[in-house]
């Protein structure tokens, strides 16, 4: 292994690692000292703004697996894990166990949807890791053998994260209602959409527990919005850039609420990777982009919607009593075929949790050694 070297400069140092050289800013290195984090609360207790002058290193040496840095105006040296520097060299940031590559999928994905028993999720860390990993990688999973009770769904959700409210409250029922506040509460078909984009922070992860389903029709429809977005990027880069570069308005209003927000149809992260989509024609407000921009935006928008209707992306299956479909509401676009209301009963109970809570749960489990990989027993039901 190549010996680590240091080239001290005015505002930072170049660290020679086995992988190559990397420049690190002195403020960043000072912030990265292990003593800057309280061991009990795990919060930062160092404030760089309190330094009387910008930090400047006078020495840097390796002690075991730690870089020890002496500073010009401080008596105490900083200790920075060498592993952290190597992580930043590799990716530009601290390693994140939940930063798993998304597996894009298409219409033939049904046999490969992760299926896991509710007891495994609620009762074992391996089961929770399996579910949360599947939701990060695939955006969708099915929890089986759910009890037919009101308490069954909250027990499942709380194993992933706290229930987050929407305009409908903490929980909602998808069934035919006499005076529906949502098209989902009718027997008609539902176009492909993501839920509640009119809320400033649209719901993150959706749970749909099927309590009963004996009607004619009503197949559930799903597609991977990230897969469609990546196909658009490949086929029409200019259309992709328009949908990923501008926010458009959405709403959700009824007698007792009037939500309005702006969302980006294609979501990307800091590295330009597609993280999800936001689409809902029945909750789309009047476009308020400049009218001349709409000359190009609307054709791109319509092209994207039409792509979501293509058979290559669309997955169909019938919701079964005792199953709960769990999916990333910012990535998985869903809908429903119409059904004959008086042919039987169809009742799904739903709620949401936050995507941040999902990733938090996975990180904690991964640090304990449960990565949710296919080798673990909970994954044997896959396919």
Kinemage of the C-alpha trace (Angstrom):
@kinemage 1
@onewidth
@group {chain A} dominant
@subgroup {mainchain}
@vectorlist {calphas} color= white
{ca unk a 1} P 0.000 0.000 0.000
{ca unk a 2} L 1.255 3.449 -0.926
{ca unk a 3} L 2.237 5.575 2.076
{ca unk a 4} L -0.103 8.488 2.777
{ca unk a 5} L 1.433 11.910 2.072
{ca unk a 6} L 0.425 15.499 2.849
{ca unk a 7} L 1.053 18.721 0.955
{ca unk a 8} L 0.044 21.635 3.233
{ca unk a 9} L -1.207 24.672 1.347
{ca unk a 10} L -2.746 28.020 2.272
{ca unk a 11} L -6.437 27.025 2.449
{ca unk a 12} L -6.244 23.249 2.419
{ca unk a 13} L -4.032 20.245 1.938
{ca unk a 14} L -3.501 17.673 -0.760
{ca unk a 15} L -3.629 14.190 0.730
{ca unk a 16} L -1.893 11.417 -1.164
{ca unk a 17} L -3.931 8.250 -0.736
{ca unk a 18} L -3.406 4.783 -2.227
{ca unk a 19} L -6.187 5.649 -4.680
{ca unk a 20} L -4.607 8.965 -5.705
{ca unk a 21} L -4.388 12.569 -4.557
{ca unk a 22} L -7.306 14.554 -3.169
{ca unk a 23} L -7.537 18.190 -2.038
{ca unk a 24} L -9.300 18.864 1.298
{ca unk a 25} L -10.283 22.316 2.551
{ca unk a 26} L -9.039 23.223 6.051
{ca unk a 27} L -12.475 24.296 7.299
{ca unk a 28} L -13.857 20.936 6.152
{ca unk a 29} L -11.030 19.066 7.891
{ca unk a 30} L -11.569 21.054 11.077
{ca unk a 31} L -15.283 20.194 10.979
{ca unk a 32} L -14.422 16.521 10.399
{ca unk a 33} L -12.534 16.164 13.694
{ca unk a 34} L -13.980 13.391 15.835
{ca unk a 35} L -14.203 15.726 18.832
{ca unk a 36} L -16.672 17.957 16.964
{ca unk a 37} L -19.476 15.457 17.564
{ca unk a 38} L -20.960 14.914 21.023
{ca unk a 39} L -20.681 11.167 21.780
{ca unk a 40} L -24.014 11.106 23.618
{ca unk a 41} L -26.313 13.238 21.441
{ca unk a 42} L -24.249 12.653 18.253
{ca unk a 43} L -24.828 16.269 17.319
{ca unk a 44} L -22.204 18.766 16.207
{ca unk a 45} L -20.795 20.797 19.093
{ca unk a 46} L -18.160 22.703 17.114
{ca unk a 47} L -19.033 25.980 15.384
{ca unk a 48} L -16.515 27.008 12.723
{ca unk a 49} L -17.769 30.602 12.880
{ca unk a 50} L -16.231 30.904 16.359
{ca unk a 51} L -12.688 30.541 15.025
{ca unk a 52} L -10.811 33.837 15.313
{ca unk a 53} L -9.036 33.239 11.998
{ca unk a 54} L -9.333 30.748 9.149
{ca unk a 55} L -7.795 27.392 10.105
{ca unk a 56} L -4.338 26.636 8.721
{ca unk a 57} L -2.537 23.361 9.248
{ca unk a 58} L 1.060 23.285 10.478
{ca unk a 59} L 1.432 19.499 10.531
{ca unk a 60} L -0.303 16.307 9.462
{ca unk a 61} L 0.682 12.760 10.385
{ca unk a 62} L -0.861 9.316 10.415
{ca unk a 63} L -1.459 7.622 13.757
{ca unk a 64} L -2.891 4.156 13.175
{ca unk a 65} L -5.996 4.821 10.991
{ca unk a 66} L -6.330 8.502 11.868
{ca unk a 67} L -4.947 11.723 10.372
{ca unk a 68} L -3.746 13.992 13.184
{ca unk a 69} L -3.670 17.643 12.134
{ca unk a 70} L -1.943 20.450 14.058
{ca unk a 71} L -3.315 23.979 13.636
{ca unk a 72} L -1.530 27.334 13.667
{ca unk a 73} L -3.901 29.015 16.143
{ca unk a 74} L -5.131 26.081 18.217
{ca unk a 75} L -3.363 24.081 20.884
{ca unk a 76} L -5.425 20.948 20.279
{ca unk a 77} L -4.899 18.858 17.176
{ca unk a 78} L -7.743 17.451 15.112
{ca unk a 79} L -8.209 13.740 14.539
{ca unk a 80} L -9.885 12.771 11.264
{ca unk a 81} L -10.553 9.126 10.317
{ca unk a 82} L -8.534 8.114 7.286
{ca unk a 83} L -11.517 6.033 6.177
{ca unk a 84} L -13.577 9.226 5.849
{ca unk a 85} L -11.006 10.796 3.529
{ca unk a 86} L -11.031 7.667 1.386
{ca unk a 87} L -14.835 7.694 1.208
{ca unk a 88} L -14.814 11.320 0.057
{ca unk a 89} L -12.094 10.525 -2.461
{ca unk a 90} L -14.295 7.795 -3.948
{ca unk a 91} L -17.689 9.530 -4.092
{ca unk a 92} L -17.247 13.155 -3.015
{ca unk a 93} L -19.204 12.570 0.176
{ca unk a 94} L -19.473 10.389 3.256
{ca unk a 95} L -20.576 6.831 2.483
{ca unk a 96} L -24.330 6.211 2.800
{ca unk a 97} L -25.580 2.628 3.211
{ca unk a 98} L -28.963 3.726 1.814
{ca unk a 99} L -27.448 5.115 -1.392
{ca unk a 100} L -28.245 1.939 -3.285
{ca unk a 101} L -28.499 1.876 -7.090
{ca unk a 102} L -32.082 1.884 -8.328
{ca unk a 103} L -33.081 -1.177 -10.309
{ca unk a 104} L -35.244 0.031 -13.169
{ca unk a 105} L -38.044 -2.350 -14.121
{ca unk a 106} L -40.662 -2.830 -16.805
{ca unk a 107} L -43.935 -4.683 -17.449
{ca unk a 108} L -42.480 -8.125 -16.707
{ca unk a 109} L -41.454 -7.251 -13.145
{ca unk a 110} L -44.389 -8.926 -11.339
{ca unk a 111} L -42.604 -12.246 -10.628
{ca unk a 112} L -39.605 -10.348 -9.237
{ca unk a 113} L -41.477 -8.113 -6.809
{ca unk a 114} L -40.128 -8.758 -3.313
{ca unk a 115} L -42.769 -10.497 -1.199
{ca unk a 116} L -42.316 -10.810 2.533
{ca unk a 117} L -44.527 -11.919 5.390
{ca unk a 118} L -45.825 -9.242 7.772
{ca unk a 119} L -44.518 -11.120 10.793
{ca unk a 120} L -41.016 -11.086 9.295
{ca unk a 121} L -41.160 -7.310 8.836
{ca unk a 122} L -42.656 -6.517 12.237
{ca unk a 123} L -40.768 -9.143 14.205
{ca unk a 124} L -37.269 -9.365 12.712
{ca unk a 125} L -34.541 -6.946 11.737
{ca unk a 126} L -33.710 -9.116 8.728
{ca unk a 127} L -37.304 -8.760 7.513
{ca unk a 128} L -37.303 -4.989 7.920
{ca unk a 129} L -33.979 -4.755 6.086
{ca unk a 130} L -35.366 -6.870 3.263
{ca unk a 131} L -38.448 -4.660 2.859
{ca unk a 132} L -36.664 -1.319 3.141
{ca unk a 133} L -33.904 -2.365 0.729
{ca unk a 134} L -36.473 -3.494 -1.836
{ca unk a 135} L -38.266 -0.142 -1.543
{ca unk a 136} L -35.006 1.759 -2.088
{ca unk a 137} L -33.831 -0.382 -5.008
{ca unk a 138} L -37.108 -1.301 -6.745
{ca unk a 139} L -39.528 1.228 -5.274
{ca unk a 140} L -42.164 -1.449 -4.668
{ca unk a 141} L -42.740 -4.564 -2.532
{ca unk a 142} L -45.656 -6.666 -1.291
{ca unk a 143} L -46.174 -7.603 2.345
{ca unk a 144} L -48.178 -10.823 2.666
{ca unk a 145} L -50.328 -12.474 5.350
{ca unk a 146} L -51.665 -9.210 6.724
{ca unk a 147} L -54.326 -9.559 9.410
{ca unk a 148} L -57.793 -8.297 8.491
{ca unk a 149} L -57.925 -5.699 11.247
{ca unk a 150} L -57.493 -1.950 11.651
{ca unk a 151} L -54.401 -2.484 13.783
{ca unk a 152} L -52.580 -4.549 11.170
{ca unk a 153} L -51.592 -1.642 8.920
{ca unk a 154} L -50.178 0.696 11.597
{ca unk a 155} L -48.090 -2.161 13.028
{ca unk a 156} L -46.539 -2.680 9.611
{ca unk a 157} L -45.970 1.006 8.872
{ca unk a 158} L -44.388 1.731 12.249
{ca unk a 159} L -41.770 -0.928 11.534
{ca unk a 160} L -40.574 1.335 8.701
{ca unk a 161} L -41.364 4.832 9.976
{ca unk a 162} L -44.063 6.924 11.669
{ca unk a 163} L -47.375 7.374 9.880
{ca unk a 164} L -47.432 10.782 8.188
{ca unk a 165} L -50.776 12.555 7.758
{ca unk a 166} L -52.356 13.857 4.574
{ca unk a 167} L -55.482 15.927 3.983
{ca unk a 168} L -57.465 12.707 4.479
{ca unk a 169} L -55.931 12.193 7.934
{ca unk a 170} L -53.594 9.447 9.116
{ca unk a 171} L -55.410 6.649 7.253
{ca unk a 172} L -57.770 6.494 4.297
{ca unk a 173} L -60.103 3.887 2.823
{ca unk a 174} L -60.200 3.171 -0.900
{ca unk a 175} L -63.745 2.017 -1.597
{ca unk a 176} L -66.858 3.361 -3.248
{ca unk a 177} L -68.312 6.307 -1.322
{ca unk a 178} L -71.584 8.159 -1.840
{ca unk a 179} L -69.912 11.594 -1.733
{ca unk a 180} L -66.271 10.913 -2.687
{ca unk a 181} L -63.557 13.505 -2.065
{ca unk a 182} L -61.167 11.681 -4.390
{ca unk a 183} L -61.571 9.804 -7.679
{ca unk a 184} L -59.994 6.796 -5.951
{ca unk a 185} L -63.184 6.516 -3.866
{ca unk a 186} L -65.263 5.645 -6.941
{ca unk a 187} L -65.501 2.509 -9.102
{ca unk a 188} L -64.187 4.272 -12.179
{ca unk a 189} L -60.731 3.834 -13.715
{ca unk a 190} L -57.859 5.832 -12.266
{ca unk a 191} L -55.280 7.314 -14.617
{ca unk a 192} L -51.621 6.762 -13.851
{ca unk a 193} L -50.540 9.191 -11.137
{ca unk a 194} L -48.543 9.853 -7.997
{ca unk a 195} L -50.490 10.752 -4.868
{ca unk a 196} L -51.228 14.239 -3.559
{ca unk a 197} L -48.689 16.398 -5.439
{ca unk a 198} L -50.660 19.425 -4.281
{ca unk a 199} L -49.260 19.013 -0.777
{ca unk a 200} L -46.016 20.956 -0.277
{ca unk a 201} L -44.289 17.752 0.783
{ca unk a 202} L -46.067 15.038 -1.167
{ca unk a 203} L -46.370 11.697 0.655
{ca unk a 204} L -43.221 9.599 0.469
{ca unk a 205} L -44.011 5.890 0.830
{ca unk a 206} L -47.540 4.565 0.349
{ca unk a 207} L -49.080 1.470 1.945
{ca unk a 208} L -52.249 -0.087 0.479
{ca unk a 209} L -53.607 -2.968 2.575
{ca unk a 210} L -56.205 -5.005 0.681
{ca unk a 211} L -58.911 -6.074 3.140
{ca unk a 212} L -61.202 -7.593 0.522
{ca unk a 213} L -61.516 -7.690 -3.259
{ca unk a 214} L -64.292 -9.721 -4.869
{ca unk a 215} L -65.380 -7.319 -7.626
{ca unk a 216} L -65.210 -7.827 -11.359
{ca unk a 217} L -62.296 -5.822 -12.784
{ca unk a 218} L -60.298 -3.259 -10.830
{ca unk a 219} L -56.796 -4.520 -11.634
{ca unk a 220} L -54.042 -2.437 -10.034
{ca unk a 221} L -51.635 -0.709 -12.406
{ca unk a 222} L -48.037 0.228 -11.612
{ca unk a 223} L -44.993 1.435 -13.494
{ca unk a 224} L -41.481 2.526 -12.621
{ca unk a 225} L -41.459 6.277 -13.215
{ca unk a 226} L -37.664 6.322 -13.074
{ca unk a 227} L -37.525 3.791 -15.919
{ca unk a 228} L -39.856 5.912 -18.055
{ca unk a 229} L -37.877 9.073 -17.245
{ca unk a 230} L -34.593 7.419 -18.213
{ca unk a 231} L -36.173 6.218 -21.459
{ca unk a 232} L -37.266 9.797 -22.157
{ca unk a 233} L -33.751 11.069 -21.428
{ca unk a 234} L -32.364 8.627 -23.986
{ca unk a 235} L -35.023 9.234 -26.641
{ca unk a 236} L -35.525 12.988 -26.203
{ca unk a 237} L -32.886 14.735 -24.033
{ca unk a 238} L -34.443 18.158 -24.573
{ca unk a 239} L -37.843 16.993 -23.319
{ca unk a 240} L -36.186 15.395 -20.298
{ca unk a 241} L -34.340 18.633 -19.496
{ca unk a 242} L -37.575 20.633 -19.626
{ca unk a 243} L -39.443 18.306 -17.253
{ca unk a 244} L -36.466 18.051 -14.900
{ca unk a 245} L -35.772 21.775 -14.939
{ca unk a 246} L -39.110 23.476 -14.191
{ca unk a 247} L -41.724 23.242 -11.446
{ca unk a 248} L -45.408 23.172 -12.359
{ca unk a 249} L -48.472 23.732 -10.117
{ca unk a 250} L -50.665 21.074 -8.528
{ca unk a 251} L -53.635 21.323 -6.169
{ca unk a 252} L -55.850 19.271 -3.871
{ca unk a 253} L -59.035 21.028 -2.823
{ca unk a 254} L -62.440 20.224 -1.446
{ca unk a 255} L -64.871 21.783 1.015
{ca unk a 256} L -62.460 21.774 3.963
{ca unk a 257} L -59.018 22.037 2.345
{ca unk a 258} L -57.201 23.844 -0.440
{ca unk a 259} L -53.642 22.593 -0.930
{ca unk a 260} L -51.402 24.101 -3.625
{ca unk a 261} L -47.764 23.486 -4.468
{ca unk a 262} L -45.222 23.425 -7.271
{ca unk a 263} L -43.439 20.179 -8.109
{ca unk a 264} L -40.939 19.051 -10.715
{ca unk a 265} L -42.290 16.308 -12.981
{ca unk a 266} L -38.909 14.556 -13.103
{ca unk a 267} L -36.884 14.599 -9.875
{ca unk a 268} L -33.098 14.251 -9.979
{ca unk a 269} L -30.459 14.205 -7.262
{ca unk a 270} L -27.228 16.223 -7.067
{ca unk a 271} L -25.554 13.729 -9.411
{ca unk a 272} L -28.292 14.030 -12.034
{ca unk a 273} L -29.738 10.571 -11.347
{ca unk a 274} L -33.511 10.224 -11.585
{ca unk a 275} L -34.956 9.800 -8.089
{ca unk a 276} L -38.604 9.886 -9.064
{ca unk a 277} L -41.452 11.599 -10.831
{ca unk a 278} L -44.529 13.637 -9.951
{ca unk a 279} L -47.513 13.280 -12.240
{ca unk a 280} L -51.267 13.658 -11.766
{ca unk a 281} L -53.432 15.157 -14.465
{ca unk a 282} L -56.516 15.174 -12.219
{ca unk a 283} L -54.632 17.279 -9.637
{ca unk a 284} L -52.674 19.457 -12.067
{ca unk a 285} L -53.384 23.155 -11.816
{ca unk a 286} L -53.239 25.705 -14.640
{ca unk a 287} L -49.685 25.836 -15.906
{ca unk a 288} L -48.007 29.071 -14.808
{ca unk a 289} L -44.736 28.820 -16.716
{ca unk a 290} L -44.076 31.633 -19.224
{ca unk a 291} L -46.379 31.149 -22.189
{ca unk a 292} L -43.546 30.981 -24.716
{ca unk a 293} L -41.826 28.311 -22.593
{ca unk a 294} L -45.059 26.321 -22.674
{ca unk a 295} L -44.640 26.098 -26.453
{ca unk a 296} L -41.898 23.568 -25.736
{ca unk a 297} L -42.920 22.345 -22.284
{ca unk a 298} L -46.382 21.054 -23.170
{ca unk a 299} L -45.197 18.763 -26.001
{ca unk a 300} L -42.519 17.337 -23.684
{ca unk a 301} L -45.084 16.886 -20.905
{ca unk a 302} L -47.596 15.161 -23.182
{ca unk a 303} L -44.900 12.916 -24.639
{ca unk a 304} L -43.963 11.781 -21.141
{ca unk a 305} L -47.591 11.046 -20.237
{ca unk a 306} L -48.081 9.045 -23.421
{ca unk a 307} L -44.929 7.055 -22.720
{ca unk a 308} L -46.492 6.054 -19.388
{ca unk a 309} L -49.344 4.490 -21.347
{ca unk a 310} L -47.024 2.243 -23.345
{ca unk a 311} L -47.316 -1.466 -22.688
{ca unk a 312} L -43.547 -1.897 -22.232
{ca unk a 313} L -43.700 -0.089 -18.883
{ca unk a 314} L -47.096 -1.073 -17.458
{ca unk a 315} L -47.452 -3.775 -14.809
{ca unk a 316} L -50.919 -5.182 -13.999
{ca unk a 317} L -52.046 -7.411 -11.149
{ca unk a 318} L -55.089 -8.002 -9.001
{ca unk a 319} L -54.926 -6.859 -5.389
{ca unk a 320} L -55.486 -9.836 -3.092
{ca unk a 321} L -56.986 -9.777 0.393
{ca unk a 322} L -54.244 -10.105 3.002
{ca unk a 323} L -51.598 -8.371 0.926
{ca unk a 324} L -50.244 -4.848 1.327
{ca unk a 325} L -48.569 -3.170 -1.627
{ca unk a 326} L -45.874 -0.761 -0.430
{ca unk a 327} L -44.317 1.668 -2.879
{ca unk a 328} L -42.329 4.872 -3.246
{ca unk a 329} L -44.914 7.525 -4.125
{ca unk a 330} L -42.189 9.699 -5.663
{ca unk a 331} L -41.103 6.988 -8.081
{ca unk a 332} L -43.854 4.437 -8.657
{ca unk a 333} L -46.747 5.719 -10.749
{ca unk a 334} L -49.972 3.853 -10.105
{ca unk a 335} L -53.536 3.609 -11.322
{ca unk a 336} L -56.501 1.259 -11.510
{ca unk a 337} L -58.790 -0.275 -14.074
{ca unk a 338} L -62.474 0.387 -13.507
{ca unk a 339} L -64.649 -2.240 -11.844
{ca unk a 340} L -68.314 -3.197 -11.441
{ca unk a 341} L -69.264 -1.691 -8.098
{ca unk a 342} L -72.183 -4.035 -7.339
{ca unk a 343} L -70.316 -7.220 -8.337
{ca unk a 344} L -68.729 -7.642 -4.922
{ca unk a 345} L -66.651 -5.680 -2.424
{ca unk a 346} L -63.332 -3.897 -2.870
{ca unk a 347} L -61.765 -2.266 0.187
{ca unk a 348} L -58.177 -1.088 0.540
{ca unk a 349} L -56.900 0.769 3.603
{ca unk a 350} L -53.962 3.085 3.095
{ca unk a 351} L -51.532 5.489 4.694
{ca unk a 352} L -48.075 6.967 4.201
{ca unk a 353} L -44.689 7.313 5.798
{ca unk a 354} L -41.729 9.473 4.854
{ca unk a 355} L -38.964 8.479 2.438
{ca unk a 356} L -36.433 9.879 4.880
{ca unk a 357} L -37.778 7.546 7.579
{ca unk a 358} L -37.482 4.609 5.172
{ca unk a 359} L -33.811 5.319 4.496
{ca unk a 360} L -33.125 6.021 8.170
{ca unk a 361} L -34.516 2.607 9.103
{ca unk a 362} L -32.403 0.893 6.470
{ca unk a 363} L -29.217 2.712 7.562
{ca unk a 364} L -29.679 1.646 11.191
{ca unk a 365} L -30.289 -1.959 10.144
{ca unk a 366} L -27.331 -1.960 7.744
{ca unk a 367} L -25.012 -0.700 10.502
{ca unk a 368} L -26.151 -3.694 12.561
{ca unk a 369} L -25.179 -6.027 9.719
{ca unk a 370} L -28.616 -6.548 8.159
{ca unk a 371} L -28.331 -5.382 4.552
{ca unk a 372} L -31.518 -7.027 3.237
{ca unk a 373} L -29.642 -8.835 0.467
{ca unk a 374} L -31.027 -11.844 -1.380
{ca unk a 375} L -28.957 -14.248 0.717
{ca unk a 376} L -31.026 -13.504 3.814
{ca unk a 377} L -33.973 -15.844 4.639
{ca unk a 378} L -36.577 -13.080 4.316
{ca unk a 379} L -35.806 -12.818 0.615
{ca unk a 380} L -36.584 -16.406 -0.239
{ca unk a 381} L -40.094 -15.403 -1.226
{ca unk a 382} L -38.748 -13.202 -4.042
{ca unk a 383} L -40.184 -14.312 -7.342
